[in-house]
């Protein structure tokens, strides 16, 4: 069919086969679903930890840890009970993760933190004057470790996702 003046290109229309249209539509829908799933699996945010009160348990040295938990994301208190004395350290359980975040120190005082693999490889480390933070690491079984640098006993909440 020839084009008529004033109707540019209408005579040369091509139709896409129905299969091509369906494949394109499926690709667009799948992208939207993946983006929705990514938003639904957003990394957890650690809640604040209550400050130390006289009579609360205080840990000296390295606090014990549990075992590796299932894949996914979650949060845990560090140490799991009580508070860390000056110079004491504690860590999370080993988790399959590529993102770690932690709350501010419960007493608002400084601390050092590290993220290690289960084999002892250091992924990230830092110093905080009191605030929370986060770090992205390669996906692996890893743990978050903290050391209290102040005389006030402190605790944290650490979260992971992977």
WOHUKA-V480849 format. One record per residue. N is the residue number from 1. RES is the residue in one letter. OMEGA is omega in radians with two decimals (* if undefined). Layout:
# WOHUKA-V480849
n=N res=RES omega=OMEGA
n=N res=RES omega=OMEGA
This chain:
# WOHUKA-V480849
n=1 res=X omega=-3.12
n=2 res=X omega=3.06
n=3 res=X omega=3.06
n=4 res=X omega=3.09
n=5 res=X omega=-3.13
n=6 res=X omega=-3.14
n=7 res=X omega=-3.03
n=8 res=X omega=2.98
n=9 res=X omega=-3.09
n=10 res=X omega=3.14
n=11 res=X omega=-3.10
n=12 res=X omega=-3.12
n=13 res=X omega=3.04
n=14 res=X omega=3.10
n=15 res=X omega=3.06
n=16 res=X omega=3.06
n=17 res=X omega=-3.09
n=18 res=X omega=-3.14
n=19 res=X omega=3.13
n=20 res=X omega=3.13
n=21 res=X omega=3.13
n=22 res=X omega=3.12
n=23 res=X omega=3.11
n=24 res=X omega=3.12
n=25 res=X omega=3.12
n=26 res=X omega=3.13
n=27 res=X omega=3.13
n=28 res=X omega=3.13
n=29 res=X omega=3.14
n=30 res=X omega=3.11
n=31 res=X omega=3.11
n=32 res=X omega=3.13
n=33 res=X omega=3.13
n=34 res=X omega=3.12
n=35 res=X omega=3.09
n=36 res=X omega=3.10
n=37 res=X omega=3.14
n=38 res=X omega=3.12
n=39 res=X omega=-3.12
n=40 res=X omega=-3.12
n=41 res=X omega=3.14
n=42 res=X omega=-3.10
n=43 res=X omega=3.14
n=44 res=X omega=3.12
n=45 res=X omega=-3.10
n=46 res=X omega=3.07
n=47 res=X omega=3.11
n=48 res=X omega=3.11
n=49 res=X omega=3.11
n=50 res=X omega=3.12
n=51 res=X omega=3.10
n=52 res=X omega=3.03
n=53 res=X omega=3.14
n=54 res=X omega=-3.13
n=55 res=X omega=3.08
n=56 res=X omega=3.13
n=57 res=X omega=3.10
n=58 res=X omega=3.12
n=59 res=X omega=3.06
n=60 res=X omega=-3.11
n=61 res=X omega=-3.10
n=62 res=X omega=3.12
n=63 res=X omega=-3.13
n=64 res=X omega=3.12
n=65 res=X omega=3.09
n=66 res=X omega=-3.13
n=67 res=X omega=-3.14
n=68 res=X omega=3.10
n=69 res=X omega=-3.11
n=70 res=X omega=3.11
n=71 res=X omega=3.10
n=72 res=X omega=3.13
n=73 res=X omega=3.13
n=74 res=X omega=3.13
n=75 res=X omega=3.01
n=76 res=X omega=3.12
n=77 res=X omega=3.13
n=78 res=X omega=-0.10
n=79 res=X omega=-3.06
n=80 res=X omega=3.03
n=81 res=X omega=3.10
n=82 res=X omega=-3.08
n=83 res=X omega=3.12
n=84 res=X omega=3.05
n=85 res=X omega=3.09
n=86 res=X omega=3.09
n=87 res=X omega=-3.13
n=88 res=X omega=-3.12
n=89 res=X omega=3.06
n=90 res=X omega=-3.13
n=91 res=X omega=3.07
n=92 res=X omega=2.94
n=93 res=X omega=3.08
n=94 res=X omega=-3.08
n=95 res=X omega=3.01
n=96 res=X omega=-3.01
n=97 res=X omega=2.96
n=98 res=X omega=3.11
n=99 res=X omega=3.09
n=100 res=X omega=3.02
n=101 res=X omega=-3.09
n=102 res=X omega=-3.12
n=103 res=X omega=2.98
n=104 res=X omega=3.08
n=105 res=X omega=-3.06
n=106 res=X omega=3.12
n=107 res=X omega=3.14
n=108 res=X omega=-3.10
n=109 res=X omega=-3.04
n=110 res=X omega=3.10
n=111 res=X omega=2.99
n=112 res=X omega=3.09
n=113 res=X omega=3.13
n=114 res=X omega=2.92
n=115 res=X omega=-3.13
n=116 res=X omega=2.94
n=117 res=X omega=3.12
n=118 res=X omega=3.11
n=119 res=X omega=3.08
n=120 res=X omega=3.10
n=121 res=X omega=3.13
n=122 res=X omega=3.08
n=123 res=X omega=-3.05
n=124 res=X omega=3.09
n=125 res=X omega=3.13
n=126 res=X omega=3.10
n=127 res=X omega=3.06
n=128 res=X omega=3.09
n=129 res=X omega=3.05
n=130 res=X omega=-2.99
n=131 res=X omega=3.06
n=132 res=X omega=-3.13
n=133 res=X omega=3.11
n=134 res=X omega=3.11
n=135 res=X omega=3.03
n=136 res=X omega=-3.10
n=137 res=X omega=2.99
n=138 res=X omega=-3.14
n=139 res=X omega=-3.13
n=140 res=X omega=2.98
n=141 res=X omega=-3.05
n=142 res=X omega=3.08
n=143 res=X omega=3.10
n=144 res=X omega=-3.11
n=145 res=X omega=-3.11
n=146 res=X omega=3.09
n=147 res=X omega=3.13
n=148 res=X omega=-3.13
n=149 res=X omega=-3.11
n=150 res=X omega=-3.13
n=151 res=X omega=3.11
n=152 res=X omega=3.07
n=153 res=X omega=-3.08
n=154 res=X omega=3.06
n=155 res=X omega=-3.09
n=156 res=X omega=2.89
n=157 res=X omega=3.12
n=158 res=X omega=3.13
n=159 res=X omega=-3.14
n=160 res=X omega=2.95
n=161 res=X omega=-3.09
n=162 res=X omega=*
